[in-house]
Amino acid sequence: MPVEKRHPPARASLLLSGTALALALALSPALATAQARELPDFSQLVERVGPAVVNIRTAEKVKAPEGQPEMNEQMQELLRRFGLPVPNQRRGAPRGGVPDEDEGPMRRGVGSGFILSADGYVLTNAHVVQGADEVIVTLTDKRELKAKIIGADQRSDVAVVKVEASGLPVVKVGDSNKAKVGEWVMAIGSPFGLENTVTAGIISAKQRDTGELLPLIQTDVAINPGNSGGPLVNMRGEVIGINSQIYSQSGGYMGIAFAIPIADAIRVANDLRAGGRVVRGYLGVLPDDITKEIAEAIGLGKAQGAVIRSVIAGSPAEKAGVEGGDVVVKVDGKTVEKAADLRRLVAAVKPGAKTTLTVFRRGETRDLTVTIGEDERSKRPGADSDAAGDGAAAAVPSAALGLKVSDLTEAQRKELKLKSGVKVDAATGAAGRAGLREGDLILSVDNVEVATVKAFQAQVAKADKAKALSLVVRREDVTSFVLLKPAR
């Protein structure tokens, strides 16, 4: 009897393969659409923001040495951005014209900017227009307009220039405080003079301390020389920053760029437009970050706040009772994480306004009311008089400290404006290794003021020998914490 040959597995496999193929064909458009939705399309943003982005060229009159070779303006911008000397250059021919030899040698620069108002106010970086005798703004419609520098603030690297025009396209200003790490952003500018170049990436980090006053936005958007002053734009078409700095070992893009938050830049721009300069608050202290070891030793716990190393004579801080060794933890209720925060918060206060400083002093927190002055960037006064005197020297109870101290005379206290403190006459052993030296003034031990040698001896004697002593030490006009652990 013949046997029927059947191959059901093969048919099933064929059927399954056909079904899978049909399913894959049916799903492929959906998958492609889903992938397309995941990747941003910047074309509409470029159309919306691009017309308000401008190219900025500058020229500065200089004395040109004989035989100096020519250098293109892109390379000059690169050198200027990184603080390197730029060789003197002779102005080239204007576009469509001939060079004017009577104007003499010129140093050229190139950057970017964006239009804030329809009547011609343009925001850019201070370093783009710094020292320029001539500023030319090129619009996307190829019009070239001479610009006037309204003001430039070097500390924030923000500048405002003005062109005589009306009905200009403007950018929409966003809220940089709401920007999130990881969100897509776009930059438009003139890298190496290539106008209206668009690059994109994400926000890599916020609150980066690379500037003197402003915490910057870090991105991985490709930023190169010539992008300086151009806008950083979010996916809503809003400007959230001014592209300002790059980290580079080669002079080109390396994946790390920084932008000035637009919220801070607009505040600076408003001051520049109002009066040509920025008015900032002034406290009159030299702050420093506090380490974890110091914070634990003085009882602060968390390494948070700005330790005051020096108080300038006659300053608002001195008048309010701020002392060297104080740790400022809040300004008007706003937390101070580090020294840079204190500088920024004070700078943002209007001169003449009363401000509350919350300070940690000798184990306790207290509030001080200070009337903020105006920062005129005046030169800091010199150091106080030498602390040496005729007080009788006395040995510290624990010789392991390696310290000899003496009392200050009333005349010395008055001259140094001190209520307490003893003078170091010798520092060896542990004290020497900790950095103490003859002439230093010890103001407190473990958060307790010491006005005499006797008080100093008593405080050292009762200190926990298993722990390091925390000393507040003044050297000339600088106050700092010193941890001192006796040898065993």
C-alpha positions as CSV (number, residue, x, y, z in Angstrom):
1,M,0.0,0.0,0.0
2,P,1.6,3.3,-1.0
3,V,2.5,5.7,1.7
4,E,1.4,9.3,1.3
5,K,4.3,11.8,1.8
6,R,3.4,14.8,3.8
7,H,5.5,17.8,4.8
8,P,3.4,19.9,7.2
9,P,6.4,21.5,8.9
10,A,7.6,22.9,5.7
11,R,4.2,24.3,4.7
12,A,3.8,25.7,8.2
13,S,7.2,27.3,8.0
14,L,6.4,28.8,4.6
15,L,3.1,30.0,5.8
16,L,4.7,31.5,8.9
17,S,7.4,33.2,6.8
18,G,4.8,34.7,4.5
19,T,2.8,36.0,7.4
20,A,5.9,37.5,9.0
21,L,6.9,39.1,5.8
22,A,3.4,40.6,5.3
23,L,3.4,41.8,8.9
24,A,6.8,43.4,8.6
25,L,5.7,45.1,5.4
26,A,2.6,46.3,7.1
27,L,4.5,47.6,10.1
28,S,7.5,49.2,8.4
29,P,5.7,52.5,7.6
30,A,4.5,52.7,11.2
31,L,8.0,52.0,12.5
32,A,9.5,54.5,10.2
33,T,6.9,57.1,11.3
34,A,7.6,56.3,15.0
35,Q,11.3,56.7,14.4
36,A,10.7,60.0,12.6
37,R,8.7,61.2,15.5
38,E,11.5,60.5,17.9
39,L,14.1,62.5,15.9
40,P,13.5,66.3,15.9
41,D,13.0,68.3,12.8
42,F,14.7,71.8,13.1
43,S,13.6,73.1,9.7
44,Q,10.6,75.1,11.0
45,L,12.7,76.5,13.8
46,V,15.3,77.7,11.4
47,E,12.7,79.4,9.2
48,R,11.3,81.1,12.3
49,V,14.5,82.1,14.1
50,G,17.0,82.4,11.3
51,P,16.0,85.8,9.9
52,A,16.7,87.4,13.3
53,V,20.2,86.1,13.5
54,V,23.0,88.3,12.2
55,N,26.7,88.2,11.4
56,I,28.9,90.7,13.1
57,R,32.2,92.0,11.7
58,T,34.5,94.3,13.7
59,A,37.5,96.4,12.9
60,E,40.0,98.0,15.4
61,K,42.7,100.5,14.5
62,V,46.1,99.3,15.4
63,K,49.8,100.0,14.8
64,A,51.1,97.5,12.3
65,P,54.7,96.4,12.5
66,E,56.7,96.1,9.3
67,G,56.6,92.8,7.5
68,Q,53.7,91.4,9.5
69,P,52.1,88.5,7.5
70,E,48.3,88.7,6.8
71,M,45.9,86.6,8.8
72,N,42.2,85.9,7.9
73,E,39.5,87.2,10.2
74,Q,38.4,83.7,11.3
75,M,41.8,82.9,12.7
76,Q,41.9,86.3,14.4
77,E,38.5,85.5,16.1
78,L,39.9,82.2,17.2
79,L,43.0,83.8,18.8
80,R,40.9,86.6,20.4
81,R,38.4,84.1,21.9
82,F,41.2,82.2,23.7
83,G,42.9,85.3,24.9
84,L,45.9,85.0,22.6
85,P,47.6,88.1,21.0
86,V,46.3,88.9,17.5
87,P,48.8,90.1,14.9
88,N,48.0,93.6,13.6
89,Q,46.2,93.5,10.2
90,R,45.5,96.0,7.5
91,R,41.9,96.4,6.6
92,G,41.0,94.6,3.4
93,A,38.7,95.9,0.7
94,P,35.1,96.4,1.7
95,R,32.7,94.1,-0.1
96,G,32.3,95.5,-3.6
97,G,34.8,98.3,-2.9
98,V,38.5,99.1,-2.7
99,P,40.7,99.3,0.4
100,D,41.2,102.7,2.0
101,E,44.9,102.8,2.7
102,D,44.5,106.1,4.6
103,E,42.7,104.4,7.4
104,G,45.8,102.4,8.3
105,P,46.2,98.9,9.8
106,M,43.1,97.3,11.3
107,R,42.5,94.2,13.5
108,R,39.5,92.3,12.3
109,G,37.0,90.1,14.1
110,V,33.9,88.0,13.3
111,G,31.0,86.8,15.5
112,S,27.3,86.5,15.6
113,G,24.3,88.1,17.3
114,F,20.5,88.2,17.3
115,I,17.9,91.0,17.0
116,L,16.0,91.8,20.2
117,S,13.8,94.6,19.0
118,A,12.4,95.7,15.6
119,D,14.1,99.0,15.9
120,G,17.6,97.5,15.8
121,Y,18.9,96.4,19.2
122,V,21.2,93.4,18.8
123,L,22.5,91.2,21.6
124,T,25.9,89.6,21.3
125,N,29.0,88.8,23.4
126,A,31.2,91.5,24.8
127,H,34.3,89.8,23.5
128,V,33.0,90.0,20.0
129,V,32.9,93.8,20.0
130,Q,35.6,94.5,22.6
131,G,37.8,97.4,21.5
132,A,36.1,97.7,18.1
133,D,36.3,101.0,16.3
134,E,33.8,99.8,13.7
135,V,31.0,97.2,13.9
136,I,29.2,96.0,10.8
137,V,26.0,93.9,11.2
138,T,25.0,91.8,8.2
139,L,21.3,90.7,8.0
140,T,20.0,87.5,6.3
141,D,18.8,89.7,3.4
142,K,22.4,90.7,2.9
143,R,22.0,94.3,4.1
144,E,25.1,95.6,5.8
145,L,24.5,98.2,8.5
146,K,26.9,100.1,10.7
147,A,26.2,99.5,14.4
148,K,26.8,101.6,17.5
149,I,28.0,99.8,20.7
150,I,25.4,100.7,23.3
151,G,27.3,98.9,26.1
152,A,29.5,95.9,26.8
153,D,29.9,94.1,30.1
154,Q,33.1,92.1,30.3
155,R,32.2,90.3,33.5
156,S,29.1,88.7,32.0
157,D,30.4,88.8,28.4
158,V,27.2,90.4,27.2
159,A,27.0,93.4,24.8
160,V,24.3,95.4,23.1
161,V,24.8,97.1,19.7
162,K,22.3,99.2,17.8
163,V,21.6,99.5,14.0
164,E,19.5,102.2,12.5
165,A,16.6,100.3,10.9
166,S,13.0,99.5,11.5
167,G,10.6,96.6,11.0
168,L,13.4,94.0,11.7
169,P,12.6,90.4,12.5
170,V,13.1,89.6,16.2
171,V,13.7,86.5,18.3
172,K,11.3,85.2,20.9
173,V,13.0,85.1,24.3
174,G,12.3,82.0,26.4
175,D,12.9,81.1,30.1
176,S,16.3,79.6,30.6
177,N,15.4,78.7,34.2
178,K,13.0,76.1,32.8
179,A,15.5,74.5,30.4
180,K,16.1,70.8,31.2
181,V,19.2,68.7,30.9
182,G,18.8,66.3,27.9
183,E,16.4,68.5,25.9
184,W,17.2,69.3,22.2
185,V,18.6,72.7,21.4
186,M,19.8,74.4,18.2
187,A,22.4,77.1,17.5
188,I,22.6,79.5,14.6
189,G,25.7,81.6,13.9
190,S,28.7,82.2,11.7
191,P,31.4,79.7,12.5
192,F,34.6,80.6,10.7
193,G,32.6,83.3,8.9
194,L,30.1,80.8,7.4
195,E,26.9,82.8,7.9
196,N,23.6,81.2,9.0
197,T,25.1,77.9,9.9
198,V,22.8,75.6,11.9
199,T,24.0,73.0,14.4
200,A,22.0,71.0,17.0
201,G,22.5,68.9,20.1
202,I,21.2,68.6,23.7
203,I,21.7,70.4,26.9
204,S,24.5,68.5,28.7
205,A,24.4,70.3,32.1
206,K,23.3,73.5,33.8
207,Q,24.9,75.8,36.4
208,R,28.4,75.4,35.2
209,D,30.9,77.7,36.9
210,T,33.1,78.8,34.1
211,G,32.3,82.5,34.1
212,E,33.0,85.1,36.7
213,L,29.4,85.8,37.6
214,L,27.0,83.7,35.6
215,P,26.3,80.0,35.8
216,L,26.4,78.7,32.2
217,I,24.5,76.2,30.2
218,Q,26.6,73.4,28.9
219,T,25.7,71.8,25.5
220,D,27.1,69.4,23.0
221,V,26.0,71.6,20.1
222,A,28.8,72.2,17.6
223,I,30.1,75.7,18.5
224,N,33.2,77.1,16.8
225,P,34.9,80.5,16.5
226,G,32.4,82.8,14.9
227,N,29.5,81.3,16.7
228,S,30.1,83.6,19.7
229,G,27.1,85.8,20.3
230,G,24.6,83.7,18.4
231,P,21.4,82.2,20.0
232,L,20.8,78.9,21.6
233,V,17.3,77.9,20.7
234,N,14.9,75.4,22.3
235,M,12.3,73.3,20.3
236,R,9.7,75.9,20.9
237,G,11.7,78.4,18.9
238,E,12.7,80.4,22.0
239,V,16.2,81.7,22.7
240,I,17.4,80.4,26.0
241,G,21.1,81.4,25.8
242,I,23.9,83.2,24.1
243,N,26.6,80.9,22.8
244,S,29.8,82.2,24.4
245,Q,32.5,79.7,25.2
246,I,34.0,76.4,24.0
247,Y,36.3,73.9,25.7
248,S,38.9,73.0,23.2
249,Q,42.5,71.7,23.0
250,S,42.7,72.2,19.3
251,G,40.8,75.5,18.8
252,G,37.8,73.7,17.2
253,Y,34.7,71.8,18.4
254,M,35.3,69.1,20.9
255,G,31.8,68.4,22.1
256,I,31.6,70.9,25.0
257,A,30.2,74.4,24.6
258,F,28.8,76.9,27.0
259,A,26.0,79.5,26.7
260,I,25.0,82.4,28.9
261,P,21.4,81.9,30.2
262,I,19.1,84.3,28.5
263,A,17.4,85.3,31.8
264,D,20.8,86.7,33.1
265,A,21.7,88.2,29.7
266,I,18.5,90.1,29.4
267,R,19.0,91.7,32.8
268,V,22.4,92.8,31.8
269,A,21.1,94.0,28.4
270,N,18.4,96.1,30.1
271,D,21.0,97.8,32.3
272,L,23.2,98.5,29.2
273,R,20.3,100.0,27.3
274,A,19.3,102.1,30.2
275,G,22.6,103.6,31.1
276,G,25.4,102.0,29.1
277,R,26.7,100.0,32.1
278,V,25.7,97.4,34.6
279,V,25.0,98.3,38.2
280,R,25.8,95.5,40.7
281,G,25.6,95.1,44.4
282,Y,28.8,95.2,46.5
283,L,29.4,93.5,49.9
284,G,33.1,93.9,50.4
285,V,34.3,90.4,51.3
286,L,36.7,87.8,49.9
287,P,34.6,84.5,50.0
288,D,35.9,81.0,49.5
289,D,34.4,77.5,49.2
290,I,34.2,75.5,52.4
291,T,35.5,71.9,52.4
292,K,33.8,68.9,53.9
293,E,36.5,68.5,56.5
294,I,36.2,72.1,57.7
295,A,32.4,71.9,57.7
296,E,32.5,68.8,59.9
297,A,35.1,70.2,62.2
298,I,33.2,73.5,63.0
299,G,29.8,71.8,63.4
300,L,28.3,73.0,60.1
301,G,27.8,69.4,58.9
302,K,27.2,69.8,55.2
303,A,29.9,71.5,53.1
304,Q,27.6,74.3,52.1
305,G,28.1,78.0,52.2
306,A,30.8,80.6,51.5
307,V,33.5,81.1,54.2
308,I,34.6,84.7,54.5
309,R,38.4,85.0,54.4
310,S,38.6,88.7,54.4
311,V,36.4,91.7,55.2
312,I,37.3,95.0,53.5
313,A,37.6,98.0,55.8
314,G,34.7,100.4,55.5
315,S,32.7,98.0,53.4
316,P,29.0,97.3,53.8
317,A,30.0,93.9,55.2
318,E,32.2,95.4,57.9
319,K,29.5,97.9,58.9
320,A,27.0,95.1,59.2
321,G,29.3,93.1,61.5
322,V,30.5,90.4,59.1
323,E,33.7,88.8,60.4
324,G,36.4,86.8,58.9
325,G,35.7,83.1,59.4
326,D,31.9,83.6,59.1
327,V,30.2,81.1,56.8
328,V,27.4,82.7,54.8
329,V,24.7,80.1,54.2
330,K,21.9,82.3,52.9
331,V,21.2,85.6,51.2
332,D,17.6,86.8,51.7
333,G,16.6,83.2,52.3
334,K,18.3,81.9,49.1
335,T,20.7,79.1,49.8
336,V,24.4,79.7,49.2
337,E,26.1,76.5,48.1
338,K,29.5,77.9,47.3
339,A,31.4,81.2,47.1
340,A,30.3,81.8,43.5
341,D,26.7,81.8,44.7
342,L,27.4,84.6,47.2
343,R,29.0,86.7,44.6
344,R,26.1,86.3,42.2
345,L,23.4,86.8,44.7
346,V,25.0,90.0,46.1
347,A,25.7,91.3,42.6
348,A,22.0,91.0,41.7
349,V,20.9,93.2,44.6
350,K,20.2,96.8,43.9
351,P,22.7,99.1,45.6
352,G,21.1,100.8,48.7
353,A,18.8,97.8,49.3
354,K,18.8,96.1,52.7
355,T,19.7,92.4,52.6
356,T,19.7,89.7,55.2
357,L,22.8,87.5,55.4
358,T,22.4,84.3,57.4
359,V,25.9,83.3,58.7
360,F,27.2,80.4,60.7
361,R,29.6,81.7,63.4
362,R,31.2,79.7,66.3
363,G,28.6,77.0,66.2
364,E,25.5,79.2,65.8
365,T,23.5,80.6,63.0
366,R,22.5,84.3,63.1
367,D,21.1,86.9,60.7
368,L,22.9,90.1,59.8
369,T,21.2,93.0,58.0
370,V,23.5,94.7,55.5
371,T,22.9,97.7,53.2
372,I,24.4,96.7,49.9
373,G,26.7,99.2,48.2
374,E,27.5,99.7,44.5
375,D,30.3,97.6,42.9
376,E,32.6,100.1,41.3
377,R,35.4,97.5,40.7
378,S,37.7,99.7,42.8
379,K,41.0,98.4,43.8
380,R,41.0,96.5,47.0
381,P,42.8,98.3,49.9
382,G,46.2,97.0,50.9
383,A,46.9,94.7,53.8
384,D,46.6,95.7,57.4
385,S,49.6,96.6,59.5
386,D,51.9,93.9,60.7
387,A,50.6,92.1,63.7
388,A,53.9,91.8,65.6
389,G,53.9,93.3,69.1
390,D,55.4,93.3,72.5
391,G,53.0,90.9,74.2
392,A,54.6,88.3,76.5
393,A,55.0,85.0,74.9
394,A,53.5,81.9,76.6
395,A,53.7,78.2,75.8
396,V,50.6,76.3,74.7
397,P,49.6,73.6,77.2
398,S,50.0,70.9,74.5
399,A,53.5,71.1,73.2
400,A,52.5,68.6,70.5
401,L,50.8,71.5,68.7
402,G,54.1,73.2,68.1
403,L,52.7,76.6,68.9
404,K,53.8,79.6,70.9
405,V,51.4,82.5,71.1
406,S,51.2,85.9,72.8
407,D,48.6,88.5,73.7
408,L,47.9,91.5,71.5
409,T,48.2,95.0,73.0
410,E,45.2,97.3,73.1
411,A,46.9,99.5,70.5
412,Q,47.4,96.5,68.2
413,R,43.7,95.4,68.6
414,K,42.6,98.9,67.7
415,E,44.9,99.1,64.7
416,L,43.8,95.6,63.5
417,K,40.1,96.3,64.4
418,L,40.0,93.0,66.4
419,K,37.9,92.2,69.4
420,S,39.8,88.9,70.0
421,G,42.8,87.0,68.9
422,V,46.3,85.9,69.9
423,K,49.5,86.3,67.9
424,V,51.6,83.3,66.8
425,D,55.2,83.8,67.8
426,A,56.4,80.3,66.6
427,A,54.9,77.5,64.7
428,T,56.7,74.1,64.4
429,G,55.7,70.5,64.3
430,A,52.0,70.0,63.7
431,A,51.3,73.8,63.5
432,G,54.1,74.2,60.9
433,R,52.8,71.4,58.8
434,A,49.3,72.9,58.9
435,G,50.7,76.0,57.4
436,L,50.8,78.3,60.4
437,R,53.6,80.8,60.7
438,E,55.0,83.6,62.9
439,G,52.7,86.7,62.8
440,D,49.5,84.8,62.2
441,L,46.5,85.7,64.4
442,I,44.4,83.0,65.9
443,L,40.9,84.4,66.4
444,S,39.0,81.3,67.6
445,V,39.5,77.6,68.6
446,D,36.7,75.2,67.9
447,N,34.1,78.0,67.4
448,V,35.1,79.8,70.6
449,E,36.7,83.2,70.4
450,V,40.0,83.5,72.2
451,A,40.9,87.0,73.3
452,T,44.0,86.1,75.5
453,V,46.7,83.5,75.8
454,K,45.0,82.2,78.9
455,A,41.7,81.7,77.0
456,F,43.6,80.1,74.2
457,Q,45.3,77.7,76.6
458,A,42.0,76.8,78.3
459,Q,40.2,76.1,75.0
460,V,43.1,73.9,73.7
461,A,43.3,72.0,77.0
462,K,39.6,71.0,77.0
463,A,39.5,70.1,73.3
464,D,39.0,66.4,72.3
465,K,42.5,65.1,71.7
466,A,41.1,62.5,69.2
467,K,39.8,65.2,66.9
468,A,41.5,68.0,65.0
469,L,41.3,71.5,66.3
470,S,39.5,74.0,64.0
471,L,41.2,77.4,64.1
472,V,40.1,80.6,62.5
473,V,43.4,82.3,61.5
474,R,44.0,85.7,60.1
475,R,47.1,86.4,58.0
476,E,47.4,90.1,57.1
477,D,43.8,90.8,55.7
478,V,42.9,87.2,54.8
479,T,41.0,84.9,57.2
480,S,40.8,81.2,56.8
481,F,40.1,77.9,58.6
482,V,43.0,75.7,59.7
483,L,42.7,72.2,61.0
484,L,45.3,71.2,63.5
485,K,45.7,67.7,64.9
486,P,48.4,67.2,67.6
487,A,50.9,64.4,66.9
488,R,50.5,61.3,69.1
